[in-house]
Amino acid sequence: MTFLGILLIGLLIGLIARLLTPGPTPQGILVTIVIGIAGSVLATYGGQALGFYHAGETAGFIGSVFGAIVLIVLARLFSGR
């Protein structure tokens, strides 16, 4: 996958996670992309290592969104607001 593809998928997953997470999200678009990419990496490797799904399954996308939601919640907890 190209670098641009990774950014677009990260943005899509980050935006979906922000929409599904209640409460204010004052982070900008770059933080959304980073959270989306990090959530994807976290959920993809974690889910495959635990045997929840294999590469290319729809559960990987859902897991990526869930991973990004977890990162958003953790960022809010540690932001000190």
Secondary structure, DSSP 8 states (H G I E B T S, - for coil): --HHHHHHHHHHHHHHHHHHS-S-----HHHHHHHHHHHHHHHHHHHHHTTS--TT-HHHHHHHHHHHHHHHHHHHHHS--
